[in-house]
Amino acid sequence: MLKNNQGLDAFNLGFGNRIRDNTIIAIVSPSSLPIKRLIKNAQEKGVLADYTQGRLCRSVVIKSTGSVILSAIQPDTIAGSSERIAKQK
């Protein structure tokens, strides 16, 4: 678990990218057609962030702000990171 400079918990999305855990709505696999549409719409709106560093997208993080983040880390790994943060509080 990491603390950012404002004291809020953050967890790793891979390759040095971190996100505050209180802004996440869902962490899903990118394989379903509705999620693929969500990714396309987010890209068109300019609210898509690609954290994969050119690797295969394995998870999609949907934030409360409406932005969508692509990550090369499995959804279970990201969710496990979030659960560890919650247990330490």
N, C-alpha and C positions, 0 to 999 in steps of 0.2 A: 504494500500500500504506500502510496506517495501522498504527501501533502503539498499543495501548491502554496504560493506566497500569501494567499488570503486565508489559509487554514482549511480549505475545502479538500475533501478526498478526491483523488484522481486515480485512474487505472490505465494500464497500458493497452493500446490498440495495435502495437507492433511498430518496429523500426523507430522507436523514440517518440512516437505520437501518443499523447495522453488526452483523456477527456474527463470532465467532472461527472461523477456517477449520478448526481441528482437531476441531470438533464436528459437522461435516457428513457425513452418510452418502450422500445423493443429492440431485441437483438435477434435477427432472423437469418436464415439461409437464403442466398440469392437465387435459388433454383426454380422457385415457383413463378408462374407467369404474372400474377399480381405484383410481386416484388420487382420483377423485371420492368414492369410498367412504372412502378414507383420510382425506380432508378432513372428511367428515361425522362419522366416528368421532372424530377429533381434536377437533372442535368440541363433540361430546357429552361428551367426557372433560375438556374445559377446557384442552387443551394446544395449541390453535390460536392463532397470532399472525398478524394480518392487517396487513401492511406496505404494502398497495396504495394507501392514502390515497384510497379510493373509486374507484380506476381498475380497469381490467380486469386480472384475475389472469393473468399470463403464465408464472409459474414457481412451483413448490412446492419448498421446501427441507425435507428431512427430516433431523433432528438425531439424534445418538446418544443424547440424553436422552429420546427419544420424542416430542418436540414437533415441530410442523409449522408452517412459516412460509410465508405467501403473499406473493408479491412481484409488482410490476408490471413488473419487468425481465425480459427474455428469459433463458432458461436458459443460452444460449451466452455472454451477457454476464457473468453471474455466474460461470460456469465459467472464462471467460477471466481474470477478476479473480483467481480462486483460482490459476490457472496462473502468472500474473505474480508472485504472492507466492512460489510454490514456486521459480521461477527465480531470484528475488532472494536466496534463502537460501543 
